[in-house]
Amino acid sequence: MYPAELVQPMRDELTAVGFEQMNEVEKVEAAINSEGTTLVVVNSVCGCAAANARPGVRFSLDNEKVPQHLVTVFAGVDREATDAARALMVPFPPSSPSMALFKDGELVHMLERHHIEGRPADMIADNLRQAYNEHC
């Protein structure tokens, strides 16, 4: 587990643009299984989250179509909430950072760590925008 004061600025990067921080299993499951579209970001302390994932997801929201619900869990901090989110991302193995778009509770788009690591934030944003335009 990481100290709360260490991860707070990393949480703030997403909550500042409208993400709801989830740390309870029930809230995660309710958000993902809600009607409409939900983007779930599994946040992380790693360098690719800082350089690629968080900026990419923030840039992606500059689009005509965006998910109705934006939620995030923090790997290594919110263990139960993260496990609950990942359980709904099957068949994809757990990875962090990662991003999953759900529509009416069904997983419709997934970005795993290997899609994020080493890719510029603009490329990640473009990938997410394409998913939003198709599913939102």
Secondary structure as UniProt FT lines:
FT   HELIX           4..15
FT   TURN            16..18
FT   STRAND          20..21
FT   HELIX           25..32
FT   STRAND          37..43
FT   HELIX           47..48
FT   HELIX           49..53
FT   HELIX           54..60
FT   STRAND          69..74
FT   TURN            75..77
FT   HELIX           79..87
FT   TURN            88..91
FT   STRAND          98..103
FT   TURN            104..105
FT   STRAND          106..111
FT   HELIX           113..116
FT   TURN            117..118
FT   HELIX           121..135
//
